[in-house]
Amino acid sequence: MKKIGLFYGPVGGSTEKVAKKVADALGTENVDLIPVKEAKASDVEKYENIIFGMSTIGKETWESDKPANDWDIFLPELEKINYSNKKIAMFGLGDQVTYDLHFVDALGIIAEIILPKGAQVIGRVRTDGYDFRESKALYDGKFIGLPVNEDFEPELTAQRINGWVKIIQSEFK
């Protein structure tokens, strides 16, 4: 398996903690951890195997005039990336209690940008075990990436990551 570029944000919280757990599960020697707020399209293009990690931000966060978060800063770069010959997996932190109508929507927001550009997204996850009402992250009845709920289900994080990593490892080049 070729080196994986794991682009994540924000830095310093649960998303970074989960990014490090994903890197550990994949073998840290196989993963470069890169804060998305410091990344450019050219950084992503260096990898064939890519993981995007993001937090759930409420619908009001990405679609408002509030100060930009790490992914707001990086969104224009997503438009510039050449997605040919790349496999992309995504994980999103979410709170299905507070944001049950927008659970891990960030995954869906990113997918809406990269799928029309030819991105091959791997690592879809069944909805079993998640209690929510709506999510932009649903594609053909599955989450487009791994939802992780560190707020209300931290005891499930390791199990969810390990199961997901087995899926993406077999699909990465």
LUMGU-695091 format. One record per residue (C-alpha): residue number from 1; x, y, z; residue in three letters. Coordinates in nm, 4 decimals, always signed. Layout:
<pts>
pt k = NUM | c1 = X | c2 = Y | c3 = Z | r = ALA $
...
</pts>
This chain:
<pts>
pt k = 1 | c1 = +0.0000 | c2 = +0.0000 | c3 = +0.0000 | r = MET $
pt k = 2 | c1 = +0.1294 | c2 = +0.3440 | c3 = -0.0912 | r = LYS $
pt k = 3 | c1 = +0.1621 | c2 = +0.6241 | c3 = +0.1633 | r = LYS $
pt k = 4 | c1 = -0.1675 | c2 = +0.7812 | c3 = +0.2705 | r = ILE $
pt k = 5 | c1 = -0.2184 | c2 = +1.1557 | c3 = +0.3027 | r = GLY $
pt k = 6 | c1 = -0.4593 | c2 = +1.2155 | c3 = +0.5920 | r = LEU $
pt k = 7 | c1 = -0.5857 | c2 = +1.5730 | c3 = +0.5720 | r = PHE $
pt k = 8 | c1 = -0.7847 | c2 = +1.6754 | c3 = +0.8799 | r = TYR $
pt k = 9 | c1 = -0.9274 | c2 = +1.9730 | c3 = +1.0579 | r = GLY $
pt k = 10 | c1 = -0.9769 | c2 = +2.1365 | c3 = +1.2912 | r = PRO $
pt k = 11 | c1 = -0.6518 | c2 = +2.0974 | c3 = +1.4812 | r = VAL $
pt k = 12 | c1 = -0.6343 | c2 = +2.0461 | c3 = +1.8548 | r = GLY $
pt k = 13 | c1 = -0.9623 | c2 = +1.8718 | c3 = +1.9286 | r = GLY $
pt k = 14 | c1 = -1.1544 | c2 = +1.5535 | c3 = +1.8720 | r = SER $
pt k = 15 | c1 = -1.0967 | c2 = +1.5521 | c3 = +1.4953 | r = THR $
pt k = 16 | c1 = -0.7217 | c2 = +1.5537 | c3 = +1.5422 | r = GLU $
pt k = 17 | c1 = -0.7519 | c2 = +1.2861 | c3 = +1.8118 | r = LYS $
pt k = 18 | c1 = -0.9511 | c2 = +1.0616 | c3 = +1.5757 | r = VAL $
pt k = 19 | c1 = -0.7108 | c2 = +1.1355 | c3 = +1.2876 | r = ALA $
pt k = 20 | c1 = -0.4256 | c2 = +1.0061 | c3 = +1.5037 | r = LYS $
pt k = 21 | c1 = -0.6279 | c2 = +0.6950 | c3 = +1.5934 | r = LYS $
pt k = 22 | c1 = -0.6923 | c2 = +0.6290 | c3 = +1.2238 | r = VAL $
pt k = 23 | c1 = -0.3204 | c2 = +0.6736 | c3 = +1.1530 | r = ALA $
pt k = 24 | c1 = -0.2366 | c2 = +0.4317 | c3 = +1.4344 | r = ASP $
pt k = 25 | c1 = -0.4829 | c2 = +0.1746 | c3 = +1.2976 | r = ALA $
pt k = 26 | c1 = -0.3269 | c2 = +0.2046 | c3 = +0.9504 | r = LEU $
pt k = 27 | c1 = +0.0268 | c2 = +0.2072 | c3 = +1.0885 | r = GLY $
pt k = 28 | c1 = +0.1760 | c2 = +0.5512 | c3 = +1.1450 | r = THR $
pt k = 29 | c1 = +0.4581 | c2 = +0.4709 | c3 = +0.9027 | r = GLU $
pt k = 30 | c1 = +0.1926 | c2 = +0.4480 | c3 = +0.6280 | r = ASN $
pt k = 31 | c1 = +0.0290 | c2 = +0.7854 | c3 = +0.6970 | r = VAL $
pt k = 32 | c1 = +0.1247 | c2 = +1.1520 | c3 = +0.6706 | r = ASP $
pt k = 33 | c1 = -0.0966 | c2 = +1.3628 | c3 = +0.9000 | r = LEU $
pt k = 34 | c1 = -0.1578 | c2 = +1.7049 | c3 = +0.7463 | r = ILE $
pt k = 35 | c1 = -0.3730 | c2 = +1.9827 | c3 = +0.8963 | r = PRO $
pt k = 36 | c1 = -0.6107 | c2 = +2.0878 | c3 = +0.6206 | r = VAL $
pt k = 37 | c1 = -0.5831 | c2 = +2.4571 | c3 = +0.7081 | r = LYS $
pt k = 38 | c1 = -0.2170 | c2 = +2.4449 | c3 = +0.6022 | r = GLU $
pt k = 39 | c1 = -0.2744 | c2 = +2.2374 | c3 = +0.2869 | r = ALA $
pt k = 40 | c1 = -0.3032 | c2 = +2.3258 | c3 = -0.0787 | r = LYS $
pt k = 41 | c1 = -0.4378 | c2 = +2.1268 | c3 = -0.3729 | r = ALA $
pt k = 42 | c1 = -0.0806 | c2 = +2.0422 | c3 = -0.4721 | r = SER $
pt k = 43 | c1 = -0.0286 | c2 = +1.8747 | c3 = -0.1313 | r = ASP $
pt k = 44 | c1 = -0.3277 | c2 = +1.6458 | c3 = -0.1883 | r = VAL $
pt k = 45 | c1 = -0.2150 | c2 = +1.5675 | c3 = -0.5429 | r = GLU $
pt k = 46 | c1 = +0.1069 | c2 = +1.4105 | c3 = -0.4094 | r = LYS $
pt k = 47 | c1 = -0.0964 | c2 = +1.1113 | c3 = -0.2853 | r = TYR $
pt k = 48 | c1 = -0.2977 | c2 = +0.8383 | c3 = -0.4545 | r = GLU $
pt k = 49 | c1 = -0.4494 | c2 = +0.7293 | c3 = -0.1212 | r = ASN $
pt k = 50 | c1 = -0.6189 | c2 = +1.0120 | c3 = +0.0644 | r = ILE $
pt k = 51 | c1 = -0.8271 | c2 = +1.0473 | c3 = +0.3788 | r = ILE $
pt k = 52 | c1 = -1.0219 | c2 = +1.3610 | c3 = +0.4631 | r = PHE $
pt k = 53 | c1 = -1.1177 | c2 = +1.4018 | c3 = +0.8298 | r = GLY $
pt k = 54 | c1 = -1.3584 | c2 = +1.6692 | c3 = +0.9481 | r = MET $
pt k = 55 | c1 = -1.5840 | c2 = +1.7628 | c3 = +1.2321 | r = SER $
pt k = 56 | c1 = -1.9542 | c2 = +1.8000 | c3 = +1.2081 | r = THR $
pt k = 57 | c1 = -2.0314 | c2 = +2.1542 | c3 = +1.2028 | r = ILE $
pt k = 58 | c1 = -2.3876 | c2 = +2.2520 | c3 = +1.2322 | r = GLY $
pt k = 59 | c1 = -2.5601 | c2 = +2.3573 | c3 = +0.9138 | r = LYS $
pt k = 60 | c1 = -2.5424 | c2 = +2.7121 | c3 = +1.0424 | r = GLU $
pt k = 61 | c1 = -2.1603 | c2 = +2.7008 | c3 = +1.0625 | r = THR $
pt k = 62 | c1 = -2.0618 | c2 = +2.6299 | c3 = +0.7014 | r = TRP $
pt k = 63 | c1 = -2.3468 | c2 = +2.8285 | c3 = +0.5564 | r = GLU $
pt k = 64 | c1 = -2.3096 | c2 = +3.1547 | c3 = +0.7475 | r = SER $
pt k = 65 | c1 = -2.0923 | c2 = +3.4597 | c3 = +0.7905 | r = ASP $
pt k = 66 | c1 = -1.9259 | c2 = +3.3190 | c3 = +1.1027 | r = LYS $
pt k = 67 | c1 = -1.5451 | c2 = +3.3133 | c3 = +1.1094 | r = PRO $
pt k = 68 | c1 = -1.3972 | c2 = +3.0523 | c3 = +0.8781 | r = ALA $
pt k = 69 | c1 = -1.3056 | c2 = +2.7103 | c3 = +1.0107 | r = ASN $
pt k = 70 | c1 = -1.0239 | c2 = +2.4944 | c3 = +0.8752 | r = ASP $
pt k = 71 | c1 = -1.2382 | c2 = +2.3340 | c3 = +0.6044 | r = TRP $
pt k = 72 | c1 = -1.3827 | c2 = +2.6712 | c3 = +0.4994 | r = ASP $
pt k = 73 | c1 = -1.0258 | c2 = +2.7778 | c3 = +0.4294 | r = ILE $
pt k = 74 | c1 = -0.9539 | c2 = +2.4588 | c3 = +0.2316 | r = PHE $
pt k = 75 | c1 = -1.2791 | c2 = +2.4345 | c3 = +0.0307 | r = LEU $
pt k = 76 | c1 = -1.1492 | c2 = +2.6407 | c3 = -0.2660 | r = PRO $
pt k = 77 | c1 = -0.8522 | c2 = +2.4025 | c3 = -0.2908 | r = GLU $
pt k = 78 | c1 = -1.0892 | c2 = +2.1051 | c3 = -0.3359 | r = LEU $
pt k = 79 | c1 = -1.2015 | c2 = +2.2605 | c3 = -0.6629 | r = GLU $
pt k = 80 | c1 = -0.8433 | c2 = +2.2628 | c3 = -0.7967 | r = LYS $
pt k = 81 | c1 = -0.7504 | c2 = +1.8992 | c3 = -0.7284 | r = ILE $
pt k = 82 | c1 = -0.7084 | c2 = +1.6491 | c3 = -1.0096 | r = ASN $
pt k = 83 | c1 = -0.8924 | c2 = +1.3440 | c3 = -0.8721 | r = TYR $
pt k = 84 | c1 = -0.7918 | c2 = +1.0964 | c3 = -1.1416 | r = SER $
pt k = 85 | c1 = -0.6080 | c2 = +0.7910 | c3 = -1.0082 | r = ASN $
pt k = 86 | c1 = -0.6944 | c2 = +0.8810 | c3 = -0.6486 | r = LYS $
pt k = 87 | c1 = -0.8919 | c2 = +0.6946 | c3 = -0.3866 | r = LYS $
pt k = 88 | c1 = -1.0437 | c2 = +0.9038 | c3 = -0.1125 | r = ILE $
pt k = 89 | c1 = -1.1851 | c2 = +0.7900 | c3 = +0.2201 | r = ALA $
pt k = 90 | c1 = -1.3499 | c2 = +1.0269 | c3 = +0.4646 | r = MET $
pt k = 91 | c1 = -1.4405 | c2 = +1.0318 | c3 = +0.8307 | r = PHE $
pt k = 92 | c1 = -1.6546 | c2 = +1.2862 | c3 = +1.0072 | r = GLY $
pt k = 93 | c1 = -1.7096 | c2 = +1.3598 | c3 = +1.3703 | r = LEU $
pt k = 94 | c1 = -2.0710 | c2 = +1.4131 | c3 = +1.4526 | r = GLY $
pt k = 95 | c1 = -2.3178 | c2 = +1.4466 | c3 = +1.7298 | r = ASP $
pt k = 96 | c1 = -2.6334 | c2 = +1.2579 | c3 = +1.6412 | r = GLN $
pt k = 97 | c1 = -2.8134 | c2 = +1.3881 | c3 = +1.9509 | r = VAL $
pt k = 98 | c1 = -2.7706 | c2 = +1.7642 | c3 = +1.9047 | r = THR $
pt k = 99 | c1 = -2.7420 | c2 = +1.7509 | c3 = +1.5244 | r = TYR $
pt k = 100 | c1 = -2.9826 | c2 = +1.4678 | c3 = +1.4463 | r = ASP $
pt k = 101 | c1 = -3.1118 | c2 = +1.6670 | c3 = +1.1464 | r = LEU $
pt k = 102 | c1 = -2.7599 | c2 = +1.7431 | c3 = +1.0175 | r = HIS $
pt k = 103 | c1 = -2.5626 | c2 = +1.4411 | c3 = +1.1375 | r = PHE $
pt k = 104 | c1 = -2.2148 | c2 = +1.4407 | c3 = +0.9776 | r = VAL $
pt k = 105 | c1 = -2.3396 | c2 = +1.6702 | c3 = +0.7021 | r = ASP $
pt k = 106 | c1 = -1.9797 | c2 = +1.7801 | c3 = +0.6446 | r = ALA $
pt k = 107 | c1 = -1.9137 | c2 = +1.4443 | c3 = +0.4757 | r = LEU $
pt k = 108 | c1 = -2.1952 | c2 = +1.5141 | c3 = +0.2328 | r = GLY $
pt k = 109 | c1 = -2.0840 | c2 = +1.8714 | c3 = +0.1724 | r = ILE $
pt k = 110 | c1 = -1.7352 | c2 = +1.7544 | c3 = +0.0741 | r = ILE $
pt k = 111 | c1 = -1.8795 | c2 = +1.4700 | c3 = -0.1361 | r = ALA $
pt k = 112 | c1 = -2.0959 | c2 = +1.7205 | c3 = -0.3279 | r = GLU $
pt k = 113 | c1 = -1.7759 | c2 = +1.8986 | c3 = -0.4315 | r = ILE $
pt k = 114 | c1 = -1.5468 | c2 = +1.6064 | c3 = -0.5117 | r = ILE $
pt k = 115 | c1 = -1.7795 | c2 = +1.3449 | c3 = -0.6652 | r = LEU $
pt k = 116 | c1 = -1.8702 | c2 = +1.5545 | c3 = -0.9733 | r = PRO $
pt k = 117 | c1 = -1.4970 | c2 = +1.6051 | c3 = -1.0256 | r = LYS $
pt k = 118 | c1 = -1.4466 | c2 = +1.2292 | c3 = -1.0612 | r = GLY $
pt k = 119 | c1 = -1.3273 | c2 = +1.1454 | c3 = -0.7109 | r = ALA $
pt k = 120 | c1 = -1.3439 | c2 = +0.7757 | c3 = -0.6271 | r = GLN $
pt k = 121 | c1 = -1.4704 | c2 = +0.7700 | c3 = -0.2687 | r = VAL $
pt k = 122 | c1 = -1.4179 | c2 = +0.4487 | c3 = -0.0750 | r = ILE $
pt k = 123 | c1 = -1.5091 | c2 = +0.3336 | c3 = +0.2745 | r = GLY $
pt k = 124 | c1 = -1.8834 | c2 = +0.3769 | c3 = +0.2821 | r = ARG $
pt k = 125 | c1 = -2.0481 | c2 = +0.2745 | c3 = +0.6095 | r = VAL $
pt k = 126 | c1 = -2.3871 | c2 = +0.1240 | c3 = +0.6866 | r = ARG $
pt k = 127 | c1 = -2.6240 | c2 = +0.3273 | c3 = +0.9032 | r = THR $
pt k = 128 | c1 = -2.6756 | c2 = +0.0423 | c3 = +1.1517 | r = ASP $
pt k = 129 | c1 = -2.5975 | c2 = +0.1567 | c3 = +1.5051 | r = GLY $
pt k = 130 | c1 = -2.6502 | c2 = +0.5266 | c3 = +1.4345 | r = TYR $
pt k = 131 | c1 = -2.9646 | c2 = +0.7049 | c3 = +1.5552 | r = ASP $
pt k = 132 | c1 = -3.0299 | c2 = +1.0232 | c3 = +1.3572 | r = PHE $
pt k = 133 | c1 = -3.3063 | c2 = +1.1764 | c3 = +1.1462 | r = ARG $
pt k = 134 | c1 = -3.1299 | c2 = +1.3329 | c3 = +0.8464 | r = GLU $
pt k = 135 | c1 = -2.7844 | c2 = +1.3575 | c3 = +0.6952 | r = SER $
pt k = 136 | c1 = -2.6334 | c2 = +1.4957 | c3 = +0.3748 | r = LYS $
pt k = 137 | c1 = -2.3743 | c2 = +1.2185 | c3 = +0.4115 | r = ALA $
pt k = 138 | c1 = -2.6137 | c2 = +0.9463 | c3 = +0.2913 | r = LEU $
pt k = 139 | c1 = -2.5474 | c2 = +0.8036 | c3 = -0.0550 | r = TYR $
pt k = 140 | c1 = -2.7453 | c2 = +0.4995 | c3 = -0.1671 | r = ASP $
pt k = 141 | c1 = -2.8498 | c2 = +0.4304 | c3 = +0.1924 | r = GLY $
pt k = 142 | c1 = -2.4969 | c2 = +0.4366 | c3 = +0.3347 | r = LYS $
pt k = 143 | c1 = -2.2768 | c2 = +0.7046 | c3 = +0.4848 | r = PHE $
pt k = 144 | c1 = -2.0200 | c2 = +0.8221 | c3 = +0.2297 | r = ILE $
pt k = 145 | c1 = -1.7589 | c2 = +0.7929 | c3 = +0.5058 | r = GLY $
pt k = 146 | c1 = -1.7149 | c2 = +0.6910 | c3 = +0.8677 | r = LEU $
pt k = 147 | c1 = -1.9251 | c2 = +0.8787 | c3 = +1.1241 | r = PRO $
pt k = 148 | c1 = -1.7656 | c2 = +0.9022 | c3 = +1.4698 | r = VAL $
pt k = 149 | c1 = -1.9528 | c2 = +1.0409 | c3 = +1.7704 | r = ASN $
pt k = 150 | c1 = -1.6947 | c2 = +1.1357 | c3 = +2.0321 | r = GLU $
pt k = 151 | c1 = -1.9524 | c2 = +1.3373 | c3 = +2.2283 | r = ASP $
pt k = 152 | c1 = -2.2028 | c2 = +1.0636 | c3 = +2.3069 | r = PHE $
pt k = 153 | c1 = -2.0443 | c2 = +0.7343 | c3 = +2.1929 | r = GLU $
pt k = 154 | c1 = -1.6681 | c2 = +0.7564 | c3 = +2.2536 | r = PRO $
pt k = 155 | c1 = -1.6669 | c2 = +0.3937 | c3 = +2.3665 | r = GLU $
pt k = 156 | c1 = -1.7516 | c2 = +0.2913 | c3 = +2.0069 | r = LEU $
pt k = 157 | c1 = -1.4777 | c2 = +0.4947 | c3 = +1.8369 | r = THR $
pt k = 158 | c1 = -1.1993 | c2 = +0.2330 | c3 = +1.8389 | r = ALA $
pt k = 159 | c1 = -1.4327 | c2 = -0.0402 | c3 = +1.7120 | r = GLN $
pt k = 160 | c1 = -1.5711 | c2 = +0.1827 | c3 = +1.4369 | r = ARG $
pt k = 161 | c1 = -1.2259 | c2 = +0.2975 | c3 = +1.3263 | r = ILE $
pt k = 162 | c1 = -1.0849 | c2 = -0.0559 | c3 = +1.3207 | r = ASN $
pt k = 163 | c1 = -1.3763 | c2 = -0.1897 | c3 = +1.1143 | r = GLY $
pt k = 164 | c1 = -1.3525 | c2 = +0.1005 | c3 = +0.8715 | r = TRP $
pt k = 165 | c1 = -0.9761 | c2 = +0.0758 | c3 = +0.8360 | r = VAL $
pt k = 166 | c1 = -1.0113 | c2 = -0.2885 | c3 = +0.7289 | r = LYS $
pt k = 167 | c1 = -1.2466 | c2 = -0.1748 | c3 = +0.4517 | r = ILE $
pt k = 168 | c1 = -1.0303 | c2 = +0.1097 | c3 = +0.3224 | r = ILE $
pt k = 169 | c1 = -0.7018 | c2 = -0.0843 | c3 = +0.3480 | r = GLN $
pt k = 170 | c1 = -0.8354 | c2 = -0.3407 | c3 = +0.1053 | r = SER $
pt k = 171 | c1 = -0.9414 | c2 = -0.0656 | c3 = -0.1377 | r = GLU $
pt k = 172 | c1 = -0.6364 | c2 = +0.1585 | c3 = -0.1212 | r = PHE $
pt k = 173 | c1 = -0.3682 | c2 = +0.0992 | c3 = -0.3842 | r = LYS $
</pts>
